[in-house]
């Protein structure tokens, strides 16, 4: 046990040294334009490239019935033209300049990620500023992209039994909060969005006062700031986005979802209400998720896959969300597996943790993996930009990334037991099963 702790300490100190050598909080230059755009600049001159990340504080939690999925849709539409940049031209110019890009939408944020040669910085800043204020939402292109999203939903949810079960469990566990629906949205909403509603949503949330711009790489701060002011400075602020005020009421007893569909094998999922990223229980629940579900040495993999041979895979854990969300256990049962026994095994493992907590070796293994992943990501400009963007939008300030590993290291077994007993209760639990048609409940 002492050897494991000592090894973990070496990794912690090595990681801290790497972070210190890589950059310090003071190396990040913070600016804010008059229109509210927050800017994080980190010079890093090892290679002649730049990671340019534009994050908007908008995701499915900001939507409402009738407009579910619209955040993800606008993510797509932001690549589909403006008066200056015709549809498809953004990617063409990016690739011609030697760069690449991506984008993603979650419950809480939408991020646009560009990786470019340093020489292309001005052109990329101009195009990012252009789509922040002038995306056209051409009617013909909008209808075409609507069908793309509808097809994405059909393939990714409606024709996927595991996804169908997950969506139903989520909507059953969460009644009131906008986390009730998935990021893709409901099909009826996708088919019914009106252009004027989409544009109003875009003008509210995809504005400089609701965004953060991150640059990491080979640039000079003064010149980069000059270009940012040139292209982003004239963009007017949008209206203050309305706050998400709905609080999910306490669950008043266990819930169950049962689905029969055309399927070769059953699906199983159990979820419990879990803390928001700011809550004290967030890190202990993340550690629990890793011990229970991460990898072939995890507790539930050993029990369900190896020992009792009830399942072919297990995965899940806690999510890092602004508001309380769910801790999920996804199980892929083998054909004919006893689903009640699967649930019993999960409860047996949770009962052990609620009583005894985790072994020191289990905690240390998780801490080693978390630190390793975190510090390894900081070896690239893209990893630095990602960590800055995620902590800025999830925690409300990038400064959190410089204390996050210390907070993991400070978690005790007592805190893990406390979190397990607080969240893994019957009143917090929703169980879903999907069985082949004709199967029993």
C-alpha positions in Angstrom: 0.0 0.0 0.0 2.8 2.4 0.9 4.5 1.7 -2.4 1.4 2.5 -4.3 1.0 5.8 -2.5 4.6 6.7 -3.1 4.3 5.9 -6.8 1.2 8.1 -7.0 3.1 10.9 -5.3 5.9 10.7 -7.8 3.3 10.9 -10.6 1.7 13.9 -8.9 4.9 15.8 -8.5 6.1 14.9 -12.0 2.7 16.1 -13.4 2.9 19.3 -11.4 6.4 19.9 -12.7 5.3 19.2 -16.3 2.4 21.7 -15.9 4.8 24.3 -14.3 7.4 23.8 -17.1 4.7 23.9 -19.8 2.9 27.0 -18.6 1.6 28.8 -15.5 -1.7 30.5 -14.9 0.2 33.8 -15.2 1.2 32.9 -18.7 -2.4 33.0 -19.9 -3.2 36.5 -21.0 -6.8 37.4 -20.4 -8.6 40.2 -22.3 -12.2 41.2 -22.8 -13.6 43.2 -25.7 -16.2 45.9 -25.1 -18.8 43.6 -26.7 -18.2 41.0 -23.9 -16.0 38.5 -25.8 -13.5 36.9 -23.4 -10.1 36.1 -24.9 -7.5 33.7 -23.5 -4.1 33.8 -25.2 -1.2 31.5 -24.5 2.0 31.8 -26.6 3.7 28.5 -27.3 6.5 28.6 -29.9 7.6 25.0 -30.2 5.9 24.5 -33.6 4.6 27.1 -36.2 0.9 26.2 -35.5 -2.0 27.6 -33.6 -5.0 26.0 -31.9 -7.9 28.5 -32.3 -11.0 27.4 -30.2 -14.2 29.3 -30.1 -16.6 28.1 -27.4 -20.2 29.3 -26.9 -22.0 28.8 -23.6 -25.0 27.1 -25.2 -26.2 23.6 -25.4 -29.3 21.5 -25.1 -29.9 22.8 -21.5 -30.7 26.2 -23.1 -33.4 24.9 -25.3 -37.1 24.5 -24.8 -39.9 22.2 -26.0 -40.4 22.9 -29.7 -36.7 23.9 -30.2 -35.0 20.8 -28.8 -31.9 19.9 -30.8 -31.5 23.4 -32.2 -28.1 24.0 -30.7 -26.7 21.0 -32.5 -28.4 22.1 -35.7 -26.9 25.6 -35.5 -23.5 23.9 -35.0 -24.0 22.4 -38.5 -25.4 25.6 -40.0 -22.4 27.6 -38.9 -20.5 25.8 -41.6 -23.1 26.5 -44.2 -22.4 30.0 -45.4 -22.6 33.8 -44.9 -22.7 36.7 -47.4 -18.9 36.6 -47.4 -18.2 32.8 -47.2 -20.5 30.7 -49.4 -21.6 27.2 -48.2 -18.7 24.8 -48.1 -16.1 27.6 -48.4 -15.1 27.6 -44.8 -13.7 24.1 -44.9 -12.2 24.6 -48.4 -10.3 27.7 -47.2 -9.3 26.0 -44.0 -7.9 23.0 -45.8 -6.2 25.1 -48.5 -4.4 27.0 -45.8 -3.1 23.7 -44.4 -5.5 23.5 -41.4 -8.3 21.4 -40.1 -11.3 21.9 -37.9 -14.1 20.2 -36.0 -17.1 21.2 -33.9 -19.3 19.6 -31.2 -22.3 20.3 -29.1 -23.1 19.0 -25.6 -25.7 19.7 -23.0 -23.8 22.8 -21.8 -21.6 24.2 -24.6 -20.8 24.3 -28.3 -17.2 24.4 -29.4 -15.5 25.1 -32.8 -12.0 23.9 -32.9 -9.5 25.1 -35.6 -5.9 23.8 -36.0 -4.0 26.0 -38.3 -0.5 27.1 -39.5 0.5 30.4 -37.8 0.5 32.1 -41.2 -3.3 31.5 -41.5 -4.3 33.1 -38.3 -5.8 36.3 -39.8 -7.9 34.5 -42.4 -9.2 32.1 -39.8 -10.1 34.8 -37.3 -11.9 36.7 -40.0 -14.0 33.6 -40.9 -14.8 32.8 -37.3 -15.9 36.3 -36.6 -17.9 36.3 -39.8 -19.9 33.2 -38.8 -20.4 34.6 -35.3 -22.4 37.5 -36.7 -23.5 36.7 -40.3 -24.5 33.1 -40.7 -27.2 33.3 -43.4 -29.5 30.3 -42.7 -30.4 30.2 -46.3 -33.8 28.6 -46.6 -32.8 25.9 -49.1 -29.6 25.0 -47.2 -31.5 25.0 -44.0 -34.0 22.5 -45.3 -31.3 20.3 -46.7 -29.4 20.3 -43.3 -32.6 19.6 -41.5 -32.8 16.3 -43.4 -29.2 15.6 -42.5 -30.0 16.0 -38.8 -33.2 14.0 -39.1 -31.2 11.2 -40.8 -28.6 11.4 -38.0 -31.3 10.9 -35.5 -32.8 8.0 -37.3 -29.5 6.2 -37.6 -28.1 7.2 -34.2 -31.2 6.8 -32.0 -34.3 5.5 -33.7 -32.6 2.5 -35.3 -30.3 1.8 -32.3 -31.8 -0.1 -29.5 -29.2 0.9 -26.9 -29.7 4.6 -27.8 -33.5 4.2 -27.7 -33.3 2.7 -24.2 -30.8 5.4 -23.1 -33.1 8.2 -24.4 -36.1 6.8 -22.6 -34.3 6.2 -19.3 -32.9 9.8 -19.4 -36.4 11.3 -20.1 -37.9 9.2 -17.3 -35.3 10.0 -14.7 -35.3 13.7 -15.5 -38.8 15.2 -15.5 -38.4 19.0 -15.4 -34.9 20.1 -16.2 -33.9 20.6 -19.9 -31.5 17.6 -19.5 -34.8 15.7 -20.0 -34.0 15.5 -23.7 -30.9 14.5 -25.6 -28.6 16.8 -27.5 -30.0 15.6 -30.9 -33.6 16.6 -29.9 -37.0 15.1 -30.6 -37.8 14.2 -34.2 -41.0 16.3 -34.2 -39.0 19.3 -33.2 -36.3 18.7 -35.8 -39.0 18.6 -38.5 -40.9 21.6 -37.1 -38.2 24.2 -36.4 -39.1 27.6 -38.0 -36.4 29.7 -39.6 -37.3 32.8 -37.6 -37.0 30.9 -34.3 -33.6 29.4 -35.3 -32.3 32.9 -36.2 -33.6 34.4 -32.9 -31.8 31.6 -31.0 -28.6 32.1 -32.9 -28.7 35.9 -32.3 -29.2 35.3 -28.6 -26.6 32.6 -27.9 -23.9 32.8 -30.6 -22.8 36.3 -29.7 -19.5 37.6 -28.4 -20.9 38.2 -24.9 -21.7 34.5 -24.7 -18.4 33.2 -26.1 -14.8 32.7 -25.2 -12.0 32.7 -27.8 -8.8 30.7 -27.0 -5.6 30.9 -28.9 -2.6 28.6 -28.0 0.5 28.5 -30.2 2.9 30.4 -32.3 1.8 34.0 -32.3 2.7 37.3 -30.7 0.2 38.5 -28.2 0.1 42.1 -29.4 -0.5 41.1 -33.0 -3.1 38.4 -32.2 -5.0 40.9 -30.0 -4.9 43.5 -32.8 -6.4 41.0 -35.3 -9.1 39.9 -32.8 -10.1 43.4 -32.2 -10.2 44.1 -35.9 -12.5 41.3 -36.7 -14.5 40.6 -33.5 -14.5 44.1 -32.0 -17.2 45.5 -34.4 -19.7 42.6 -33.6 -22.4 43.9 -31.4 -23.3 42.2 -28.1 -26.3 40.0 -28.1 -29.1 40.1 -25.6 -28.3 38.6 -22.2 -29.2 34.9 -22.6 -32.0 33.9 -20.2 -30.8 31.9 -17.2 -31.7 28.2 -16.8 -33.8 28.4 -13.7 -35.6 25.0 -13.6 -34.4 22.8 -10.8 -35.1 19.1 -11.1 -37.3 18.1 -8.2 -36.2 15.2 -5.9 -37.2 11.8 -7.2 -39.8 10.2 -5.0 -39.1 6.6 -5.6 -37.5 4.1 -8.0 -38.6 4.3 -11.6 -38.6 1.6 -14.3 -38.6 1.6 -18.1 -39.5 -1.5 -20.1 -39.3 -1.6 -23.9 -39.9 -4.5 -26.3 -38.4 -4.1 -29.8 -37.1 -6.1 -32.6 -33.7 -7.0 -31.1 -31.2 -9.8 -31.1 -30.0 -9.2 -27.6 -31.5 -7.2 -24.6 -30.1 -3.9 -23.3 -29.9 -2.8 -19.7 -29.2 0.6 -18.1 -29.4 1.9 -14.6 -29.0 5.6 -13.7 -28.9 7.6 -10.5 -29.2 11.4 -10.1 -25.7 12.8 -9.7 -24.1 16.1 -8.7 -23.2 19.1 -10.8 -19.6 19.8 -11.6 -19.4 22.4 -8.9 -20.8 20.2 -6.1 -18.5 18.6 -3.6 -19.6 15.1 -4.6 -18.6 15.5 -8.3 -15.0 14.3 -8.0 -15.8 11.4 -5.6 -18.6 10.2 -8.1 -16.1 10.5 -11.0 -13.7 8.3 -9.1 -16.5 5.8 -8.3 -17.4 5.7 -12.0 -13.9 4.8 -13.0 -13.5 2.1 -10.3 -16.8 0.5 -11.2 -16.8 0.9 -15.0 -13.5 1.9 -16.6 -11.6 -0.9 -18.2 -11.4 -4.7 -17.8 -10.1 -4.4 -14.3 -13.1 -2.4 -13.1 -15.4 -4.0 -10.5 -18.5 -4.4 -12.7 -16.6 -5.7 -15.7 -15.0 -8.4 -13.5 -18.3 -9.4 -11.9 -20.6 -9.1 -15.0 -18.3 -10.1 -17.8 -15.6 -12.3 -16.4 -17.1 -14.0 -13.4 -20.8 -14.4 -14.0 -20.6 -14.1 -17.8 -23.9 -12.2 -17.9 -22.6 -9.4 -20.3 -20.3 -8.7 -23.1 -19.5 -5.1 -22.0 -20.2 -2.5 -19.3 -19.4 1.2 -19.3 -20.7 4.5 -18.0 -20.0 6.8 -15.0 -20.6 10.4 -14.1 -20.8 13.4 -16.5 -19.3 16.8 -16.0 -22.3 19.1 -16.3 -23.2 22.5 -15.1 -26.4 21.3 -13.5 -27.1 17.9 -11.7 -27.3 15.1 -14.3 -27.0 11.3 -14.1 -24.5 8.6 -13.1 -25.1 5.8 -15.7 -24.3 2.1 -15.8 -24.7 0.7 -19.3 -24.7 -3.1 -19.7 -24.7 -5.1 -22.9 -26.2 -8.4 -21.7 -25.5 -11.7 -23.4 -28.4 -13.4 -25.1 -30.7 -15.0 -22.5 -28.9 -13.3 -19.6 -30.9 -12.8 -16.4 -31.5 -9.1 -16.3 -32.6 -9.2 -12.7 -29.3 -10.8 -11.8 -27.4 -8.1 -13.6 -29.2 -5.5 -11.5 -28.6 -7.5 -8.3 -24.8 -7.7 -9.0 -24.7 -3.9 -9.5 -26.5 -3.3 -6.2 -24.2 -5.8 -4.4 -21.1 -3.8 -5.6 -22.7 -0.5 -4.6 -23.6 -1.8 -1.2 -20.0 -2.8 -0.6 -18.8 0.7 -1.5 -21.5 2.4 0.6 -20.3 0.3 3.6 -16.5 0.0 3.1 -15.6 2.5 0.4 -12.7 1.7 -2.0 -9.3 0.1 -1.4 -6.4 2.5 -1.3 -5.0 0.8 -4.4 -8.2 1.4 -6.3 -8.2 5.1 -5.5 -4.5 5.4 -6.3 -5.0 3.7 -9.6 -7.7 6.1 -10.6 -5.7 9.1 -9.5 -2.7 7.9 -11.5 -4.9 7.5 -14.6 -6.6 10.9 -14.2 -3.3 12.7 -13.7 -1.6 10.9 -16.6 -4.4 11.7 -19.0 -4.6 15.3 -17.8 -0.9 16.1 -18.0 -0.4 14.1 -21.2 -3.0 16.3 -22.9 -1.1 19.4 -22.0 1.9 18.3 -24.1 0.1 19.7 -27.2 -1.2 23.0 -28.1 -4.6 21.4 -28.9 -4.7 19.8 -25.5 -3.9 23.0 -23.8 -6.6 24.8 -25.7 -9.1 22.1 -25.0 -8.4 22.1 -21.2 -8.7 25.9 -21.1 -11.9 25.9 -23.1 -13.5 23.1 -21.1 -12.7 24.4 -17.6 -13.7 28.0 -18.6 -17.1 26.9 -19.8 -17.8 24.1 -17.3 -16.5 25.7 -14.2 -16.9 29.4 -15.1 -13.2 30.1 -15.2 -10.1 28.6 -16.7 -8.2 29.0 -13.4 -9.9 25.8 -12.2 -7.6 23.7 -14.4 -4.6 24.7 -12.2 -6.2 23.3 -9.0 -8.2 20.4 -10.4 -5.6 17.7 -9.8 -5.1 18.9 -6.3 -8.8 18.5 -5.7 -8.6 14.9 -6.9 -5.7 14.2 -4.7 -7.6 15.5 -1.7 -10.5 13.1 -2.0 -10.6 10.7 0.9 -12.3 7.3 1.3 -14.7 8.9 3.7 -15.8 11.4 1.0 -16.3 8.5 -1.4 -18.4 6.6 1.1 -20.4 9.8 1.8 -21.0 10.4 -1.9 -22.0 6.8 -2.5 -24.6 6.8 0.3 -25.9 10.2 -0.8 -26.5 9.4 -4.5 -26.8 5.6 -4.9 -30.2 5.3 -3.3 -33.4 3.7 -4.5 -35.2 7.1 -4.6 -32.5 8.3 -7.0 -32.6 5.3 -9.3 -34.1 4.6 -12.7 -33.7 1.2 -14.4 -34.3 0.5 -18.0 -34.5 -2.8 -19.9 -35.1 -3.4 -23.6 -35.9 -7.0 -24.6 -36.6 -8.7 -27.9 -40.3 -8.8 -28.8 -42.0 -11.5 -26.9 -39.5 -11.4 -24.1 -40.5 -11.1 -20.5 -40.3 -8.1 -18.3 
